[in-house]
Amino acid sequence: MTKQKDTTANPALAAAQPMMEWWQKQFSQGATPMARMQLAWMQSMADAMQFEAEFLQSLAESGQKIAQSFNGEIPQSPAEMQERYQQLIKEVSEAQMERMQKAAELSHDFRKRIWEEI
């Protein structure tokens, strides 16, 4: 029960009707892949933000551990303090390596998502 315009009164509109329908179809098809590519980009950005949040959480936990080491048991020797710092540095380094690995995978995943949309 859709109403169509009466194009019998204007022959120019009747002649242009197939062209307008074709144009509308092409226009709507052209926007869809761009929207999907933008969605893929936004998903990749959300993943990147999540990885960064996980890394910042690791840094915060390391800072909390060092603060607790001064509030609780105070290191009795420089060697003990060095051991605590080395453990924390190791944890932060592992978190950084995991961050870099995820960033490399993210780049690959993003290219894959874009390629699938193309």
Sequence and secondary structure as in RCSB ss.txt:
>XXXX:A:sequence
MTKQKDTTANPALAAAQPMMEWWQKQFSQGATPMARMQLAWMQSMADAMQFEAEFLQSLAESGQKIAQSFNGEIP
QSPAEMQERYQQLIKEVSEAQMERMQKAAELSHDFRKRIWEEI
>XXXX:A:secstr
       SS HHHHHHHHHHHHHHHHHHHHHHHHHHHHHHHHHHHHHHHHHHHHHHHHHHHHHHHHHHHHHSS  
SSHHHHHHHHHHHHHHHHHHHHHHHHHHHHHHHHHHHHHHHH 
